[in-house]
């Protein structure tokens, strides 16, 4: 069941919201959460009923580990670290089996000449996200950030359907206090949630899915051995760049909107990343909660920047390498993560260099800022080619064409499966939106939960204003909703669902 489907919009969501708010109106507060957990489990089972047992088993297992850790803390911390390691190792082992077993067997056969066989393991949807969420919770218990855990709230924390499949990856401190303190939900968050959801739906249905066909045709052509010319390969790379932007931005908006419909503020996960002036800033704006998780639970435990620059750069490379591998069991994802690790090393090295020579750039210096944005954007586009390509050979061939190593000639008749000039024009129009238009949280003056570490990254003077609906705004949102519904005949999954 997709957020961008008729059955979700007109059946599942209204039924769930009506029953939830009815129970809260009757002051059956815990019962309303039971309904929300049940609805979330049904939502997950719609995708893959056979993996509902896996999800519920993991919920029970991790809750048991959590309770054992609380008990250990009351007994002088004996076996506390052992329990933490056992919990993390078990979660990672299950994730590794479902996500990487076939990858390891295939590569072992390729490099060793073995002929091992293994049935294809189907990846349970959302497992990468809720696994990280449960690991984060166990670490927080170990670090004394959590002193008790209610099973109902914990179950909803893991299964809450707006963020179950593709994030955001939330902290316990961001949502469970909201569950505990929630009473009747006022009209304001419901109204804001509807608007947020419609804006996200339009990004996905109208923009992302429209440009997707151009990216898919041209990337598939490259995968089949066709060598695209300079213009065609850039049109393909930029088409995927904007497709991924609006696809993930749309999902992130819809997740926040759905959370608000039930009175829950989810953290902002997407903050106009193509406006970044550095790769460091890009990762503060793109998939914010994943960046936060990798920093808090991988980069900092590895030593962060506390042991000198050489160790810092090594930690960055390892973190981004594993971050790329988390996205998918393939060498293209590993290459993408490693490339971003290299970008970050270069970025931090450059900052150290200009700080050493006491070089300062003013915030309003047009040329340096524009140059930084262009360079950052081009680096990100190059990396997206690896993220999207079928294999490394395809990605390498496309990168060569993008660099002009296959020639700069622009033939009079294109050999690409669709007109690259038209594609490039569409790319540029959509890119102008990403570079100049306010993002959804700026339009809605939304900052996320008060406990969120991501709040400072998006908080500004504009976000302090109170959003108010108006007749003109209502007509605008109504038109967006109608247009989006008309585009739902070609429903497609969100890109991040495959991770």
C-alpha positions as CSV (number, residue, x, y, z in Angstrom):
1,X,0.0,0.0,0.0
2,X,1.7,3.2,-1.2
3,X,1.1,6.6,0.2
4,X,0.5,7.7,-3.4
5,X,-2.3,5.2,-4.0
6,X,-6.1,5.6,-4.1
7,X,-6.7,2.8,-1.5
8,X,-4.3,4.5,1.0
9,X,-5.7,8.0,0.5
10,X,-9.4,7.2,0.4
11,X,-9.7,4.0,2.5
12,X,-6.9,3.2,4.9
13,X,-6.0,6.7,6.0
14,X,-9.5,8.1,6.6
15,X,-10.6,4.9,8.4
16,X,-7.5,4.9,10.6
17,X,-7.7,8.6,11.4
18,X,-11.4,8.5,12.1
19,X,-11.1,5.6,14.6
20,X,-8.0,7.1,16.2
21,X,-9.5,10.5,16.8
22,X,-12.9,9.0,17.9
23,X,-11.2,7.0,20.6
24,X,-9.2,10.1,21.8
25,X,-12.4,12.2,21.8
26,X,-13.9,9.5,24.1
27,X,-10.7,9.7,26.2
28,X,-9.6,6.2,25.4
29,X,-6.1,7.4,24.9
30,X,-4.2,4.1,25.1
31,X,-6.8,2.4,23.1
32,X,-6.2,4.9,20.3
33,X,-2.6,3.9,20.3
34,X,-3.5,0.2,20.2
35,X,-5.5,1.0,17.0
36,X,-2.6,2.9,15.6
37,X,-0.2,0.0,16.2
38,X,-2.7,-2.4,14.7
39,X,-3.2,-0.2,11.7
40,X,0.6,0.1,11.2
41,X,1.0,-3.7,11.3
42,X,-1.8,-4.0,8.8
43,X,-0.1,-1.4,6.6
44,X,3.1,-3.4,6.8
45,X,1.3,-6.7,6.1
46,X,-0.2,-5.3,3.0
47,X,3.3,-5.2,1.5
48,X,4.5,-8.7,2.6
49,X,2.3,-10.6,5.1
50,X,5.0,-13.3,5.5
51,X,7.4,-10.7,6.9
52,X,4.9,-9.4,9.5
53,X,6.0,-12.3,11.7
54,X,9.6,-11.1,11.3
55,X,8.7,-7.6,12.3
56,X,6.7,-8.7,15.4
57,X,9.5,-11.1,16.4
58,X,12.1,-8.3,16.2
59,X,9.9,-6.0,18.3
60,X,9.5,-8.7,21.0
61,X,13.2,-9.6,20.9
62,X,14.5,-6.1,21.2
63,X,12.0,-5.2,23.9
64,X,13.3,-8.3,25.8
65,X,16.9,-7.1,25.3
66,X,15.9,-3.6,26.5
67,X,14.2,-5.0,29.7
68,X,17.2,-7.2,30.4
69,X,19.4,-4.1,30.1
70,X,17.2,-2.2,32.5
71,X,17.5,-5.2,34.9
72,X,21.3,-5.3,34.5
73,X,21.6,-1.6,35.3
74,X,19.8,-2.2,38.6
75,X,22.4,-4.9,39.4
76,X,25.6,-2.8,39.1
77,X,25.6,-3.0,35.3
78,X,26.6,-6.6,35.2
79,X,26.3,-8.0,31.7
80,X,25.0,-4.7,30.4
81,X,27.6,-4.3,27.7
82,X,27.2,-8.0,26.7
83,X,23.5,-7.5,26.3
84,X,24.1,-4.4,24.2
85,X,26.6,-6.2,21.9
86,X,24.2,-9.2,21.7
87,X,21.3,-7.0,20.7
88,X,23.2,-5.0,18.1
89,X,24.9,-8.1,16.7
90,X,21.5,-9.9,16.4
91,X,19.9,-7.0,14.6
92,X,22.8,-6.6,12.2
93,X,22.9,-10.3,11.6
94,X,19.3,-10.4,10.5
95,X,19.7,-7.3,8.4
96,X,22.8,-8.8,6.8
97,X,21.1,-12.1,6.0
98,X,18.2,-10.5,4.2
99,X,20.0,-7.7,2.6
100,X,23.5,-9.0,1.8
101,X,23.4,-12.9,1.8
102,X,23.0,-13.1,-2.0
103,X,25.5,-10.4,-2.6
104,X,28.2,-12.2,-0.6
105,X,27.5,-15.6,-2.2
106,X,27.6,-14.1,-5.7
107,X,30.8,-12.3,-5.1
108,X,32.4,-15.3,-3.4
109,X,31.6,-17.4,-6.5
110,X,32.9,-14.7,-8.8
111,X,36.3,-14.1,-7.1
112,X,37.0,-17.7,-5.9
113,X,35.6,-19.7,-8.7
114,X,33.2,-21.6,-6.3
115,X,29.8,-22.6,-7.5
116,X,27.8,-22.0,-4.3
117,X,24.0,-21.8,-4.7
118,X,21.5,-20.0,-2.6
119,X,17.9,-19.3,-3.0
120,X,17.1,-15.6,-3.7
121,X,16.4,-13.8,-0.4
122,X,13.7,-11.2,-0.7
123,X,14.4,-8.0,1.2
124,X,11.7,-7.2,3.8
125,X,10.6,-3.7,3.1
126,X,11.7,-1.1,5.6
127,X,14.1,-3.5,7.5
128,X,17.0,-1.1,7.0
129,X,15.2,1.7,8.7
130,X,13.5,0.0,11.6
131,X,16.7,-2.0,12.3
132,X,18.7,1.3,12.8
133,X,15.9,2.7,14.9
134,X,16.0,-0.3,17.3
135,X,19.8,-0.3,17.5
136,X,19.7,3.4,18.3
137,X,17.2,2.7,21.1
138,X,19.4,0.0,22.7
139,X,22.4,2.3,22.6
140,X,20.4,5.1,24.2
141,X,19.4,2.7,27.0
142,X,23.1,1.8,27.5
143,X,24.0,5.5,27.7
144,X,21.3,6.1,30.3
145,X,19.2,8.3,28.0
146,X,16.2,6.0,28.6
147,X,15.2,4.8,32.1
148,X,12.0,2.9,31.3
149,X,10.1,1.6,28.3
150,X,6.4,1.1,27.9
151,X,5.7,-1.8,25.5
152,X,2.8,0.0,23.7
153,X,4.7,3.2,23.2
154,X,7.8,1.1,22.1
155,X,5.7,-0.8,19.6
156,X,4.3,2.3,18.1
157,X,7.8,3.9,18.0
158,X,8.9,1.0,15.8
159,X,5.8,0.5,13.7
160,X,4.3,4.0,13.3
161,X,3.3,3.7,9.6
162,X,4.2,7.2,8.4
163,X,7.9,6.4,9.0
164,X,8.0,2.6,9.1
165,X,9.0,2.0,5.5
166,X,11.6,4.7,4.7
167,X,12.1,6.9,7.7
168,X,12.8,9.3,9.1
169,X,15.0,7.4,11.5
170,X,13.7,8.8,14.8
171,X,15.2,8.8,18.3
172,X,13.2,7.6,21.3
173,X,13.4,11.1,22.8
174,X,11.7,12.7,19.7
175,X,8.5,10.7,19.6
176,X,7.8,8.7,22.7
177,X,7.4,11.8,24.9
178,X,4.9,13.0,22.3
179,X,3.0,9.7,22.6
180,X,2.9,10.0,26.4
181,X,1.8,13.7,26.4
182,X,-0.7,13.6,23.5
183,X,-4.3,14.4,24.3
184,X,-6.9,15.5,21.8
185,X,-5.4,16.7,18.6
186,X,-6.4,20.2,17.6
187,X,-7.5,21.4,14.2
188,X,-4.1,23.2,13.5
189,X,-1.8,20.1,13.2
190,X,-4.5,18.2,11.2
191,X,-4.9,21.0,8.8
192,X,-1.1,21.5,8.5
193,X,-0.7,17.7,8.1
194,X,-3.2,17.6,5.2
195,X,-1.3,20.5,3.5
196,X,2.1,18.8,4.1
197,X,0.8,15.5,2.7
198,X,-0.7,17.1,-0.5
199,X,2.5,19.0,-1.2
200,X,4.5,15.8,-0.9
201,X,2.1,13.9,-3.0
202,X,2.4,16.5,-5.8
203,X,6.2,16.3,-5.7
204,X,6.0,12.6,-6.2
205,X,3.1,12.2,-8.6
206,X,3.5,15.3,-10.7
207,X,7.2,16.0,-10.7
208,X,9.3,12.9,-9.8
209,X,7.2,10.4,-11.7
210,X,7.0,12.7,-14.8
211,X,10.8,13.0,-15.1
212,X,11.4,9.4,-14.1
213,X,10.6,8.0,-17.5
214,X,13.4,10.1,-19.1
215,X,16.0,8.9,-16.6
216,X,14.9,5.3,-16.8
217,X,15.0,5.1,-20.6
218,X,18.4,6.5,-20.9
219,X,20.0,4.7,-17.9
220,X,18.5,1.4,-19.3
221,X,20.0,2.2,-22.7
222,X,23.4,2.6,-21.1
223,X,23.0,-0.6,-19.2
224,X,22.3,-2.4,-22.5
225,X,25.6,-1.2,-23.9
226,X,24.5,1.9,-25.8
227,X,27.0,4.8,-25.6
228,X,25.1,8.0,-25.1
229,X,26.6,11.3,-26.4
230,X,27.7,14.2,-24.2
231,X,24.3,15.9,-24.2
232,X,22.3,12.8,-23.7
233,X,24.3,11.4,-20.8
234,X,24.1,14.8,-19.0
235,X,20.3,15.0,-19.6
236,X,20.0,11.4,-18.1
237,X,22.1,12.2,-15.1
238,X,20.3,15.4,-14.4
239,X,16.9,13.7,-14.9
240,X,17.7,11.2,-12.2
241,X,19.1,13.9,-10.0
242,X,15.8,15.8,-10.0
243,X,13.8,12.6,-9.9
244,X,15.5,11.4,-6.8
245,X,15.2,14.9,-5.2
246,X,11.4,15.2,-5.7
247,X,10.8,11.5,-4.9
248,X,12.6,11.6,-1.6
249,X,11.4,15.1,-0.8
250,X,7.9,14.1,-1.5
251,X,8.1,11.0,0.7
252,X,9.6,13.0,3.5
253,X,6.8,15.6,3.3
254,X,4.1,13.0,3.2
255,X,5.6,11.2,6.3
256,X,5.6,14.5,8.3
257,X,2.1,15.3,7.1
258,X,0.8,11.9,8.1
259,X,2.4,12.2,11.5
260,X,0.7,15.6,12.0
261,X,-2.7,14.1,11.2
262,X,-2.2,12.0,14.4
263,X,-0.7,14.9,16.4
264,X,2.9,13.6,16.2
265,X,5.7,15.8,14.9
266,X,8.4,13.8,13.0
267,X,11.8,15.3,12.5
268,X,12.7,17.0,9.2
269,X,14.6,14.7,7.0
270,X,15.1,16.8,3.9
271,X,16.1,20.5,3.7
272,X,16.8,21.7,0.1
273,X,20.1,19.8,-0.3
274,X,20.9,21.1,-3.8
275,X,21.3,24.6,-2.3
276,X,24.4,23.4,-0.4
277,X,27.7,25.1,-0.8
278,X,29.7,22.1,0.2
279,X,29.4,18.3,0.5
280,X,29.5,18.7,4.3
281,X,26.5,21.0,4.1
282,X,24.8,18.5,1.6
283,X,24.9,15.8,4.3
284,X,23.4,18.2,6.8
285,X,20.5,18.7,4.4
286,X,20.0,15.3,2.7
287,X,18.5,12.4,4.6
288,X,19.2,14.3,7.8
289,X,18.2,11.5,10.2
290,X,20.4,8.9,8.5
291,X,23.4,11.4,8.6
292,X,22.7,11.9,12.3
293,X,22.5,8.1,12.9
294,X,25.8,7.5,11.1
295,X,27.5,10.3,13.0
296,X,26.2,9.4,16.4
297,X,26.4,5.6,16.2
298,X,29.3,5.1,13.8
299,X,31.6,8.1,13.2
300,X,31.8,9.3,16.8
301,X,32.3,5.7,18.3
302,X,35.1,5.3,15.7
303,X,36.8,8.3,17.2
304,X,35.3,11.1,15.2
305,X,37.7,14.0,14.9
306,X,39.2,13.5,18.4
307,X,42.4,11.7,17.3
308,X,43.9,14.0,14.6
309,X,43.1,14.7,11.0
310,X,44.5,11.4,9.6
311,X,42.2,9.4,11.9
312,X,39.3,11.8,11.2
313,X,39.6,11.2,7.4
314,X,39.9,7.5,7.9
315,X,36.7,7.6,10.0
316,X,34.9,9.6,7.4
317,X,35.8,7.1,4.6
318,X,34.7,4.1,6.7
319,X,31.4,5.8,7.7
320,X,30.5,6.8,4.2
321,X,31.6,3.4,2.8
322,X,29.3,1.7,5.2
323,X,26.6,4.3,4.6
324,X,26.8,3.5,0.9
325,X,26.6,-0.2,1.6
326,X,23.6,0.3,3.8
327,X,21.7,1.8,0.8
328,X,22.1,-1.4,-1.2
329,X,23.9,-4.7,-1.7
330,X,25.8,-3.7,-4.8
331,X,29.2,-2.4,-5.8
332,X,27.6,0.7,-7.3
333,X,26.3,1.7,-3.8
334,X,29.7,1.0,-2.3
335,X,31.3,3.2,-4.9
336,X,28.8,5.9,-4.3
337,X,29.5,5.9,-0.5
338,X,33.2,5.7,-1.0
339,X,33.1,8.7,-3.4
340,X,31.1,10.7,-0.9
341,X,33.7,9.7,1.7
342,X,36.4,11.1,-0.6
343,X,34.4,14.2,-1.1
344,X,34.1,14.8,2.6
345,X,37.8,14.2,3.1
346,X,38.6,16.8,0.4
347,X,36.1,19.2,1.9
348,X,37.4,18.9,5.4
349,X,41.0,19.1,4.1
350,X,40.1,22.3,2.2
351,X,38.6,23.9,5.3
352,X,41.7,23.0,7.3
353,X,43.9,24.6,4.7
354,X,42.0,27.9,4.4
355,X,41.8,28.1,8.2
356,X,45.5,27.5,8.4
357,X,46.1,30.5,6.1
358,X,43.3,32.5,7.8
359,X,41.4,32.9,4.6
360,X,37.8,34.1,5.1
361,X,34.9,34.3,2.6
362,X,32.0,36.7,3.3
363,X,28.5,35.3,3.3
364,X,27.4,37.8,0.6
365,X,30.4,37.1,-1.7
366,X,28.5,36.2,-4.9
367,X,31.3,34.6,-6.9
368,X,32.8,32.3,-4.2
369,X,29.3,31.2,-3.1
370,X,28.1,30.5,-6.6
371,X,31.3,28.7,-7.5
372,X,31.0,26.6,-4.3
373,X,27.3,25.7,-5.1
374,X,28.1,24.7,-8.7
375,X,31.1,22.6,-7.8
376,X,29.2,20.9,-5.0
377,X,26.2,20.2,-7.3
378,X,28.3,18.8,-10.1
379,X,30.1,16.5,-7.6
380,X,26.8,15.2,-6.3
381,X,25.4,14.6,-9.9
382,X,28.5,12.6,-10.7
383,X,28.0,10.4,-7.6
384,X,24.3,9.9,-8.4
385,X,25.4,8.1,-11.6
386,X,26.9,5.3,-9.5
387,X,23.8,5.3,-7.3
388,X,21.5,4.7,-10.2
389,X,23.6,2.7,-12.7
390,X,23.0,-1.0,-13.1
391,X,26.7,-1.8,-12.6
392,X,30.1,-0.2,-12.3
393,X,30.9,-0.6,-16.0
394,X,27.7,1.3,-17.0
395,X,28.5,4.0,-14.4
396,X,32.1,4.3,-15.7
397,X,31.0,4.6,-19.3
398,X,28.5,7.3,-18.4
399,X,31.1,9.2,-16.3
400,X,33.5,9.1,-19.3
401,X,30.8,10.6,-21.5
402,X,30.0,13.3,-19.0
403,X,33.7,14.3,-18.8
404,X,33.9,14.4,-22.6
405,X,36.3,11.5,-22.8
406,X,34.0,10.0,-25.5
407,X,34.0,13.2,-27.4
408,X,32.0,16.4,-27.2
409,X,30.2,16.1,-30.5
410,X,26.5,16.8,-30.4
411,X,25.0,14.8,-33.3
412,X,22.2,16.2,-35.5
413,X,20.1,13.2,-34.7
414,X,20.3,11.8,-31.2
415,X,21.0,8.1,-30.6
416,X,19.4,8.2,-27.2
417,X,16.0,6.7,-26.6
418,X,14.4,10.1,-26.0
419,X,15.3,13.6,-27.2
420,X,18.1,14.8,-24.8
421,X,17.3,18.5,-25.6
422,X,13.7,18.2,-24.3
423,X,14.9,16.2,-21.3
424,X,17.6,18.7,-20.5
425,X,15.0,21.6,-20.7
426,X,12.8,19.7,-18.3
427,X,15.7,19.0,-16.0
428,X,16.7,22.7,-15.9
429,X,13.1,23.8,-15.1
430,X,12.9,21.4,-12.2
431,X,16.4,22.3,-11.0
432,X,15.4,25.9,-10.9
433,X,12.7,24.9,-8.5
434,X,15.2,23.1,-6.2
435,X,17.5,26.1,-6.3
436,X,15.1,29.0,-5.8
437,X,11.8,27.8,-4.3
438,X,11.2,27.7,-0.6
439,X,10.9,24.2,0.8
440,X,7.9,22.8,2.5
441,X,9.0,23.5,6.1
442,X,9.7,27.1,5.1
443,X,6.2,27.4,3.6
444,X,4.5,25.7,6.6
445,X,6.8,27.2,9.2
446,X,7.5,23.7,10.6
447,X,10.6,22.9,12.7
448,X,9.9,19.4,13.9
449,X,9.8,17.9,17.4
450,X,11.3,20.1,20.2
451,X,13.7,17.2,21.0
452,X,15.1,16.8,17.5
453,X,18.8,17.4,16.9
454,X,17.8,18.3,13.3
455,X,15.8,21.3,14.5
456,X,18.8,23.7,14.5
457,X,19.6,22.8,10.9
458,X,16.3,24.1,9.6
459,X,15.3,26.7,12.2
460,X,15.4,30.4,11.2
461,X,13.5,33.5,11.5
462,X,10.9,32.4,8.9
463,X,10.3,29.2,10.7
464,X,9.3,31.1,13.8
465,X,6.2,32.5,12.1
466,X,2.8,30.8,12.6
467,X,1.3,29.3,9.5
468,X,-2.2,30.4,8.7
469,X,-4.5,29.0,6.0
470,X,-6.2,31.3,3.6
471,X,-8.7,31.0,0.7
472,X,-6.0,31.5,-1.9
473,X,-3.9,28.9,-0.2
474,X,-6.8,26.5,-0.1
475,X,-7.5,26.9,-3.8
476,X,-3.8,26.2,-4.5
477,X,-3.6,23.1,-2.3
478,X,-7.0,21.8,-3.8
479,X,-5.7,22.3,-7.3
480,X,-2.4,20.4,-6.4
481,X,-4.4,17.6,-4.9
482,X,-6.7,17.3,-7.9
483,X,-3.8,17.3,-10.3
484,X,-1.9,14.7,-8.2
485,X,-5.0,12.4,-8.1
486,X,-5.2,12.5,-11.9
487,X,-1.5,11.5,-12.1
488,X,-1.9,8.5,-9.8
489,X,-2.9,6.2,-12.7
490,X,0.9,5.5,-13.1
491,X,1.6,4.9,-9.4
492,X,5.2,3.9,-8.6
493,X,7.1,3.1,-5.5
494,X,9.3,5.6,-3.8
495,X,12.9,5.1,-4.6
496,X,14.0,4.7,-1.0
497,X,11.6,1.8,-0.5
498,X,14.2,-0.5,-2.1
499,X,16.7,0.3,0.6
